[in-house]
Amino acid sequence: MAVPKRKTSKAKRNSRQSANMKKNAPGLSICPQCHEPKLPHRVCPNCGHYDGKDVVGE
């Protein structure tokens, strides 16, 4: 089994983990039907509308 020969330095560890810190939260858009925040290009979880059509409550 592979075992590290040396302890990974703080600089090496932090530079590897810094790529995850650059990620941003997804932007929210406003549903035109119920005016609640929702993820873009997805069905509104509150009212079930997408692209002006009722797709969940059929």
HUNOR-V949487 format. One record per residue. N is the residue number from 1. RES is the residue in one small letter. SS is DSSP state (H for helix, E for strand, L for the rest). D_CENTER is the distance of its C-alpha to the mean C-alpha in whole Angstrom. Layout:
{{N;RES;SS;D_CENTER} {N;RES;SS;D_CENTER}}
This chain:
{{1;m;L;36} {2;a;L;34} {3;v;L;34} {4;p;L;34} {5;k;L;37} {6;r;L;35} {7;k;L;33} {8;t;L;30} {9;s;L;30} {10;k;H;28} {11;a;H;27} {12;k;H;27} {13;r;H;24} {14;n;H;22} {15;s;H;22} {16;r;H;21} {17;q;H;18} {18;s;H;17} {19;a;H;15} {20;n;H;12} {21;m;H;13} {22;k;L;13} {23;k;L;9} {24;n;L;8} {25;a;L;5} {26;p;L;5} {27;g;L;8} {28;l;E;10} {29;s;E;13} {30;i;E;17} {31;c;L;18} {32;p;L;22} {33;q;L;23} {34;c;L;22} {35;h;L;21} {36;e;L;18} {37;p;E;14} {38;k;E;12} {39;l;E;9} {40;p;L;11} {41;h;L;13} {42;r;L;13} {43;v;L;16} {44;c;L;16} {45;p;L;16} {46;n;L;18} {47;c;L;21} {48;g;L;20} {49;h;E;21} {50;y;E;19} {51;d;L;21} {52;g;L;24} {53;k;E;25} {54;d;E;25} {55;v;L;23} {56;v;L;23} {57;g;L;26} {58;e;L;28}}
